[in-house]
Amino acid sequence: MSTPRALITSVEVTPVAFADPPLLNSVGVHEPYALRAIVVVRTDAGHYGLGETYGDETHVARLKRAGEFLVGTDAFNINKIAERVAESLADDSGQGGHGTGGMVTTTSLEDRVLSAFDVAALDIQGKVLGVPVSTLLGGAVRDEVEFSGYLFYKWAGHPGYADDQWGAALDPSGIVAQARKMVDQYGFKALKLKGGVFPPDEEAAAIEALREAFPDILLRIDPNGVWNVETAVRIGQRLEPVLEYLEDPCLSIEDNAQVRKQVNLPLATNMCVVAFNDLPPAIKAEAVDVVLSDHHFWGGLNRSRLLAGIAQTFDLRLSMHSNSHLGISFAAMIQLASVTKNIDYACDTHWPWKKPEDDVIVPGVLSIAEGKVKVPTAPGLGVELDEAALARMHQQYLDAGLTKRDDTSYMQSINPEYELQVPRW
């Protein structure tokens, strides 16, 4: 039997934009459009593989350069793909900037560029062999993946736009109403509140209101590292009877280690442990219990499996972080979660915040019911590209005129007195 082979003949990187509600967070507010980059890798035998990642122009430029280096590489040789991605980044001095927006800026450059190509290569491999990505990653241990409802403080609509279907959520009653919609529509058994927006006691009151309204639902809060140690300990102790875990109360490994010693809750992170070189100091300091993995940060699905092995070795627990994403990322998350036995918590997703028509995949494969998504079993990721939708969403990107995510500047354009502070409380 011949060794399977699929030579890469072209790589297309297309930035897209999709509507995003005014979701508040510790650094400002989401802009009217979120940006993503769609990677399509084509082979000599006519197969294509899909990847999705962040859409800031600096990141897109790096992806396009890496794509040029991958032409002629075998999609079955992930090691060679990683090597060539690294070669493409050898002289990165002219690119400038981090390129993936938000507060998480200490991820590995090579891993965050590699990620989309690793996913696309696995998609190709699955299509060539006629098996789902889960099989390539060792075999599914679950046929459904559980997700949590992701709650946000938000305005009723972007200034100058009509109110959206979710309405405003600026106090505990607004958060409970939002949660009710999430639970009724998607059946979530876990809820997470994005905090770091209002004074900590107000956000603690929102969590307590959620507990009263949903006595059987697991709860979490994520202030995105903007509490100091004293505040984190005080609020953490207040919420000990209520929370499943406390996520990123502080920004550094050292500060979170202090909080962990004084709060009887698991501490989770997707901010102070976001790359492999973060693991030794975090483990030594006993700073966290749960790593919220994100294959966009960790180098794709293969290297995320490596993370899972390290977590198992050092008795760390796992879940998944989410940013505003489309169906390719969602499918990749689901395939990875299906094979990762030691994912102990429902994974995060922004899926409910996206309009159904805003996607680049053929609809009908991915849906949330009873808080879970069935793992696709078709070859590869199990989703297919909608070429017309990709073109439409690229035009939406061009029309939006955004080149990077900047929650802080957008907030300051609305409220000039807003200042970014870390820690804030």
C-alpha positions in Angstrom: 0.0 0.0 0.0 1.4 3.4 -1.0 2.1 6.1 1.5 -0.6 8.8 1.3 0.6 12.1 -0.1 -1.0 15.5 -0.9 1.3 18.2 -2.3 0.2 21.7 -1.5 -0.2 23.7 -4.8 -1.7 26.9 -3.4 -2.7 28.7 -0.2 -5.4 31.4 -0.2 -5.7 33.7 2.8 -8.9 35.8 2.8 -9.8 38.3 5.6 -13.5 38.5 6.4 -15.8 40.5 8.7 -19.0 39.6 10.4 -21.4 41.5 12.6 -20.5 41.6 16.3 -22.7 43.0 19.1 -21.4 45.7 21.5 -20.1 43.2 24.1 -18.3 45.0 26.9 -15.0 43.8 28.4 -12.1 44.9 30.5 -10.4 46.8 27.6 -13.5 48.4 26.0 -16.2 47.1 23.7 -16.4 45.0 20.6 -16.7 46.9 17.4 -19.6 46.5 15.0 -17.6 43.9 13.0 -15.3 41.1 14.1 -12.4 40.1 11.8 -11.2 36.6 10.9 -8.9 35.2 8.3 -9.9 32.1 6.3 -7.2 29.9 5.0 -7.8 27.5 2.0 -5.0 25.1 1.2 -5.3 23.3 -2.1 -3.5 20.2 -3.3 -2.4 18.5 -6.5 -5.2 15.9 -6.3 -7.9 18.5 -6.0 -8.6 18.4 -2.3 -8.7 21.5 -0.1 -8.3 22.1 3.6 -9.8 24.8 5.7 -8.3 26.9 8.5 -9.5 29.9 10.4 -7.7 32.4 12.6 -7.5 36.0 13.7 -8.0 38.7 11.0 -5.8 41.7 12.0 -3.8 42.8 9.0 -0.5 42.1 10.6 -1.5 38.5 11.2 -2.9 38.2 7.7 0.4 39.4 6.2 2.2 36.7 8.2 -0.2 34.0 7.0 0.2 35.0 3.4 4.0 34.9 3.6 3.8 31.5 5.4 1.5 30.2 2.7 4.1 31.0 0.0 6.6 28.9 1.9 4.2 25.9 2.0 3.7 25.4 -1.7 5.2 22.1 -2.7 5.0 20.7 0.9 3.2 17.5 1.6 0.0 18.1 3.7 0.7 14.8 5.5 4.1 16.1 6.8 3.1 18.4 9.7 6.7 18.6 10.9 7.8 20.0 7.5 4.8 22.5 7.5 5.9 23.7 11.0 9.5 24.0 9.8 8.5 26.1 6.8 6.2 28.3 8.8 9.1 29.0 11.1 11.3 29.8 8.1 8.7 32.3 6.8 8.9 34.1 10.2 12.7 34.2 10.4 12.8 37.8 9.3 9.7 39.2 10.9 11.2 42.6 11.8 9.2 44.5 9.2 5.8 43.1 10.2 5.4 44.8 13.6 2.6 44.3 16.1 1.1 41.2 17.6 -1.6 40.8 15.1 -4.3 38.9 17.0 -5.9 41.7 19.1 -7.2 41.6 22.6 -5.2 41.4 25.8 -3.4 38.1 25.2 -0.2 39.2 23.6 2.4 36.7 24.9 1.4 33.7 22.7 4.1 32.1 20.6 4.5 33.8 17.2 5.3 30.5 15.4 2.4 28.7 17.0 -0.3 31.3 16.3 0.7 31.4 12.6 1.1 27.6 12.3 -2.3 26.9 13.8 -4.5 27.6 10.8 -2.2 25.5 8.5 -2.1 22.6 10.9 -5.9 22.5 10.9 -6.1 22.8 7.1 -3.5 20.0 6.7 -5.5 17.7 9.0 -8.7 18.6 7.0 -6.9 17.6 3.8 -5.6 14.3 5.4 -9.0 13.4 6.6 -10.5 14.0 3.1 -7.8 12.0 1.4 -8.2 9.0 3.8 -12.0 9.3 4.2 -11.9 9.8 8.0 -12.8 12.6 10.4 -10.0 14.6 12.0 -10.9 13.0 15.3 -9.6 9.7 13.9 -6.4 11.3 12.9 -6.0 12.7 16.4 -6.3 9.3 18.0 -10.1 8.6 18.0 -13.1 10.3 19.5 -13.8 9.5 23.2 -17.1 11.4 23.0 -19.6 11.9 20.2 -20.9 15.2 21.7 -19.0 18.2 23.1 -20.5 20.3 25.9 -20.3 24.1 25.7 -21.0 26.9 28.1 -23.2 29.9 27.5 -21.0 33.0 27.3 -22.6 36.0 29.0 -21.6 39.6 28.4 -22.5 43.0 29.7 -23.6 44.9 26.7 -25.4 47.8 25.3 -28.7 47.4 23.5 -27.0 48.1 20.2 -24.0 49.9 18.7 -24.3 53.7 18.8 -26.0 54.7 15.5 -27.3 51.2 14.9 -30.6 49.6 15.7 -30.9 47.6 19.0 -30.0 43.9 18.5 -32.1 40.9 19.5 -30.3 40.5 22.8 -31.0 44.0 24.2 -29.0 45.7 27.0 -27.4 43.9 29.9 -25.9 46.4 32.3 -26.9 45.0 35.7 -27.7 41.7 37.4 -31.3 41.7 36.1 -30.1 42.3 32.6 -27.5 39.5 32.8 -30.2 37.1 34.2 -32.5 38.0 31.3 -29.7 37.4 28.8 -28.9 34.0 30.4 -32.5 33.0 30.2 -32.5 33.5 26.4 -29.2 31.6 26.2 -30.5 28.7 28.2 -33.9 28.6 26.6 -32.5 28.6 23.1 -29.4 26.4 23.5 -29.9 24.4 26.7 -26.6 25.3 28.3 -25.8 23.6 31.6 -23.0 26.0 32.4 -22.7 29.8 32.1 -19.8 32.1 32.1 -19.9 35.9 32.7 -17.3 38.1 31.1 -16.4 40.5 33.9 -13.9 43.2 34.4 -16.4 45.8 33.3 -18.2 47.1 36.5 -17.0 47.3 40.1 -16.3 43.7 41.3 -19.1 43.7 43.9 -21.6 44.5 41.2 -20.3 41.6 39.1 -20.4 39.3 42.2 -24.0 40.3 42.7 -24.7 39.3 39.0 -23.3 35.9 39.7 -25.4 35.5 42.8 -28.5 36.6 40.9 -27.6 33.9 38.3 -27.3 31.3 41.0 -30.8 32.3 42.4 -32.3 32.1 38.9 -30.5 29.0 37.8 -29.8 26.8 40.9 -28.7 23.8 38.9 -26.4 25.5 36.3 -22.6 25.7 36.8 -21.3 29.3 36.9 -18.0 31.0 36.2 -16.7 34.6 36.0 -13.8 36.0 34.0 -12.6 39.5 34.9 -9.7 39.3 32.4 -7.0 39.8 34.9 -8.0 43.4 36.0 -8.4 42.7 39.7 -5.6 43.0 42.1 -4.7 40.3 44.5 -6.7 41.8 47.4 -9.8 42.2 45.3 -9.5 38.8 43.8 -9.2 37.1 47.2 -12.2 39.1 48.6 -14.5 38.4 45.7 -13.3 34.9 45.2 -14.0 34.0 48.9 -17.4 35.7 48.5 -18.3 33.5 45.5 -16.8 30.2 46.8 -20.2 28.7 47.3 -21.4 29.7 43.9 -18.7 29.3 41.3 -17.4 26.2 39.4 -14.1 28.0 38.9 -12.7 31.5 38.9 -11.0 32.6 35.7 -8.0 35.0 35.4 -8.8 37.1 38.4 -5.3 38.6 38.1 -3.0 38.9 35.1 0.3 37.4 36.2 1.3 33.9 37.3 2.7 35.3 40.5 -0.5 37.2 41.5 -2.8 34.3 40.6 -0.6 32.0 42.7 -1.3 34.3 45.7 -5.0 34.2 45.0 -5.1 30.4 44.6 -3.5 30.0 48.1 -6.4 32.0 49.7 -9.5 31.0 47.7 -11.0 27.6 47.8 -11.9 27.5 44.1 -10.1 26.1 41.0 -8.3 28.9 39.2 -8.5 28.9 35.4 -6.6 30.8 32.8 -6.3 31.7 29.1 -4.2 34.8 29.8 -1.1 33.9 32.0 -0.6 30.4 30.4 -1.0 30.8 26.7 2.2 29.1 25.4 4.4 26.1 26.3 7.0 28.3 28.0 4.4 29.5 30.4 3.8 26.0 31.8 7.0 25.5 33.9 6.6 28.7 36.0 2.9 28.3 36.4 3.2 24.7 37.5 6.1 25.6 39.9 4.1 28.5 41.4 0.9 26.3 41.6 -0.8 29.3 40.0 -3.7 27.6 38.1 -5.7 24.5 38.1 -7.4 24.7 34.7 -5.8 25.7 31.4 -8.3 27.1 28.9 -6.6 25.9 25.8 -7.0 27.6 22.4 -5.7 25.9 19.3 -5.3 29.3 17.7 -2.7 30.1 20.4 -1.1 26.7 20.9 -0.1 25.8 17.3 -3.1 23.9 16.1 -4.7 20.6 16.9 -1.6 18.4 17.0 0.2 20.7 19.5 -2.9 21.1 21.5 -2.8 17.3 22.0 0.7 17.8 23.3 -0.7 20.3 25.8 -3.3 17.8 26.9 -0.5 15.3 27.6 1.4 17.8 29.7 -1.7 18.7 31.6 -2.4 15.1 32.4 1.2 14.6 33.6 1.0 17.5 36.0 -2.6 17.0 37.0 -3.9 20.2 35.4 -7.4 20.2 34.1 -8.5 21.5 30.7 -11.2 23.4 28.9 -11.3 25.7 25.9 -11.1 29.4 25.4 -13.1 31.2 22.7 -12.9 34.4 20.8 -15.4 35.7 18.2 -15.2 32.9 15.6 -16.9 31.3 12.6 -17.7 27.7 11.7 -14.3 26.5 10.7 -12.8 27.3 14.1 -15.9 25.8 15.8 -15.5 22.6 13.8 -11.8 22.4 14.8 -12.6 23.0 18.4 -15.2 20.3 18.4 -12.9 17.7 16.7 -10.2 18.5 19.2 -12.5 18.3 22.2 -13.9 15.0 21.0 -10.5 13.3 21.4 -9.2 15.1 24.5 -10.3 12.9 27.4 -9.1 15.2 30.1 -11.3 18.2 29.1 -13.1 18.4 32.4 -15.3 21.4 31.8 -17.8 22.6 29.2 -15.9 24.6 26.6 -16.4 28.3 25.8 -17.9 29.5 22.6 -19.1 32.8 21.0 -21.3 30.9 18.6 -24.6 32.2 19.9 -23.5 35.8 19.4 -23.0 35.3 15.6 -25.7 35.8 13.1 -26.6 32.5 11.4 -26.1 33.9 8.0 -22.6 35.2 8.8 -20.4 32.2 8.1 -18.2 30.8 5.4 -19.3 27.1 5.7 -22.2 25.4 4.2 -24.9 25.5 6.9 -26.6 22.7 8.6 -23.7 20.7 10.2 -23.1 22.6 13.5 -25.8 23.4 16.1 -26.0 23.6 19.8 -28.8 21.6 21.6 -29.0 20.8 25.3 -25.7 22.6 25.6 -23.9 20.2 23.3 -22.8 19.9 19.7 -22.6 16.5 17.9 -19.1 15.8 16.6 -19.1 15.8 12.7 -18.1 12.4 11.3 -17.7 13.3 7.6 -14.1 13.3 6.3 -11.8 16.0 7.6 -13.3 18.7 9.8 -16.7 17.7 8.6 -17.6 21.1 7.1 -17.4 22.5 3.6 -16.5 25.9 2.3 -19.3 28.1 0.9 -17.4 30.0 -1.8 -20.2 32.6 -2.4 -20.4 33.3 1.4 -16.6 33.7 1.6 -16.7 36.3 -1.2 -19.6 38.1 0.4 -17.9 38.2 3.8 -14.6 39.4 2.3 -16.5 42.3 0.6 -18.1 43.0 4.1 -14.5 43.2 5.4 -13.6 45.7 2.7 -16.7 47.7 3.3 -16.2 47.8 7.1 -12.8 49.4 6.7 -11.3 47.8 9.8 -7.8 46.4 9.7 -7.4 45.3 13.3 -9.4 44.7 16.5 -9.2 47.6 18.8 -11.8 47.5 21.6 -10.2 50.4 23.5 -10.1 52.9 20.7 -13.7 52.1 19.8 -14.8 52.7 23.4 -12.9 55.9 23.6 -14.6 57.1 20.4 -17.9 56.8 22.2 -16.7 57.7 25.7 -13.6 59.9 25.5 -13.0 59.7 29.3 -12.5 56.0 29.2 -9.0 54.9 30.2 -7.4 51.4 30.0 -6.2 50.3 33.4 -4.7 47.0 34.5 -5.4 46.3 37.3 -8.5 48.4 37.4 -9.8 47.3 40.9 
